[in-house]
Amino acid sequence: MPRGPTTLLRLAVAAAAVAVLVSPRLRGRVMYGLKAAQFLVHGSWAYTRGGFERHARERFRERDWASADLSGRHVLITGANSGIGYCAAESLSRLGACVHLLCRSEERGRDALTRLRQQLPAEADAASRLFLHQLDVSELHSVHRFAREYEAGGYPAPSVLVHNAGVMQQPRALTSEGVEVNFATNVLGPFALTELLLPRMVTAPGGDARVIFVTSAGMLTECLEADDLEYAQATPFDATRQYSRNKRQQVALAEHYAAHASDKVLFLSCHPGWVDTPILRTSMPSFYQRTQSMLRTPEQGADTVVWLAAAPREQLVNGGFYFDRAPAKKHLPLSDTRYSMRDVERLYAQLQGYRRRLEPQVARASPPASLDAQN
Ligand SMILES: NC(=O)c1ccc[n+]([C@@H]2O[C@H](COP(=O)([O-])OP(=O)(O)OC[C@H]3O[C@@H](n4cnc5c(N)ncnc54)[C@H](OP(=O)(O)O)[C@@H]3O)[C@@H](O)[C@H]2O)c1
């Protein structure tokens, strides 16, 4: 019997629907595609420079900064030599904070320190309130060494710790300690640094310390992965997905600490929008090319990080996720990304397991940093 084009189309759609229903793998791909499409449409409206300018007009107030005086507060920022971290360091210095730049490269760290000092000439002693430390956050021995040196350096308890350093690295690679690089940089290192500094942060002046995770809206496309943390079981390795999972794990870590740590420390996560910085240029070149004209400046990307560090405590919700100086939803509609606190605790237990396993290795491999803490 002859079949018209409409009948053939119907048959094709029906066959595709059956295939999606019977094949979990295909269903997973379709769902991921839908989440990604939803994310891109929403992102083009909200995460771009246009989105920032609209939100600034609608919700930013001059008084957000009016009472901010961070004098005497020590702010630690990982990956502060570039992009968002660099701009956050500059703004927080202008608000009076003592800012510690935690950089993995001695050369890039010194260059950032020099540029910041040149940019802050008129500020009262701002240049002398900048400190540079070497820290490769992907290596636990480096994290441990930094924590020891910070304490031995006689610095006061950190008031703000900004987990800003981030990578999206393809192909899959391991650190010198044998841990997948994206996970090591984006999650394990920040977790270890938080654990090491937390006991002192509880004693920070005013009982108002903060830990801020600079996460990514990419996490909205992923549920919480609490088992395969190193993306070892799924093939092929997909750095974009691993990065998004890591960013979801950061949000979950903030939730864990908000539920269990002292309420003298707030745990917050935020996302900066789509920002014109090296990570986007190098890790997502085709996305970068297509969106370049719409991207936020690094200053705009740093805005909410600075706001979270400086805003009055009563404006903030412990464990909250923020975007453009306002609480943001942790899940997109129909995205199937919800998880329970039991999943969060499973993630935390896994991270503790990594620390226990790697601790002996860390103790053996902790030579002094080549870069002393600098004024
Ligand atoms: N740009 C965006 O559109 C966007 C969107 C969402 C989220 N984010 C997040 O924003 C944060 C800042 O990124 P950015 O956009 O400002 O990009 P960036 O300019 O490339 O900055 C990334 C920083 O992380 C540092 N870093 C990487 N691995 C490190 C390690 N193992 N130890 C210490 N530092 C390390 C880099 O140091 P080197 O200079 O030595 O490489 C650099 O200073 C990241 O967490 C990123 O995931 C960015």
The ligand as a Gaussian input file, in Angstrom:
#p B3LYP/6-31G(d) Opt

LIG

0 1
 N       33.739000      32.976000      32.480000
 C       32.512000      32.475000      32.603000
 O       31.650000      32.655000      31.733000
 C       32.151000      31.684000      33.824000
 C       30.841000      31.195000      33.909000
 C       30.484000      30.456000      35.027000
 C       31.401000      30.225000      36.019000
 N       32.686000      30.705000      35.916000
 C       33.608000      30.407000      37.010000
 O       34.254000      31.575000      37.437000
 C       35.483000      31.219000      38.065000
 C       36.574000      32.159000      37.591000
 O       36.796000      31.945000      36.224000
 P       37.037000      33.134000      35.200000
 O       35.870000      33.195000      34.318000
 O       37.482000      34.347000      35.890000
 O       38.208000      32.491000      34.317000
 P       39.784000      32.748000      34.309000
 O       40.051000      34.194000      34.073000
 O       40.318000      31.773000      33.343000
 O       40.231000      32.410000      35.788000
 C       40.400000      31.120000      36.274000
 C       41.391000      31.209000      37.400000
 O       41.495000      29.935000      38.024000
 C       42.872000      29.685000      38.200000
 N       43.153000      28.261000      38.363000
 C       42.881000      27.244000      37.527000
 N       43.353000      26.101000      38.039000
 C       43.931000      26.394000      39.216000
 C       44.601000      25.655000      40.212000
 N       44.790000      24.329000      40.067000
 N       45.056000      26.281000      41.300000
 C       44.883000      27.618000      41.448000
 N       44.291000      28.388000      40.530000
 C       43.821000      27.778000      39.423000
 C       43.516000      30.242000      36.939000
 O       44.908000      30.346000      37.110000
 P       45.905000      30.425000      35.832000
 O       45.801000      31.833000      35.328000
 O       47.202000      30.083000      36.421000
 O       45.397000      29.431000      34.835000
 C       42.799000      31.577000      36.893000
 O       43.384000      32.477000      37.783000
 C       35.740000      29.758000      37.721000
 O       35.444000      28.943000      38.826000
 C       34.734000      29.481000      36.607000
 O       34.338000      28.149000      36.598000
 C       33.067000      31.433000      34.838000

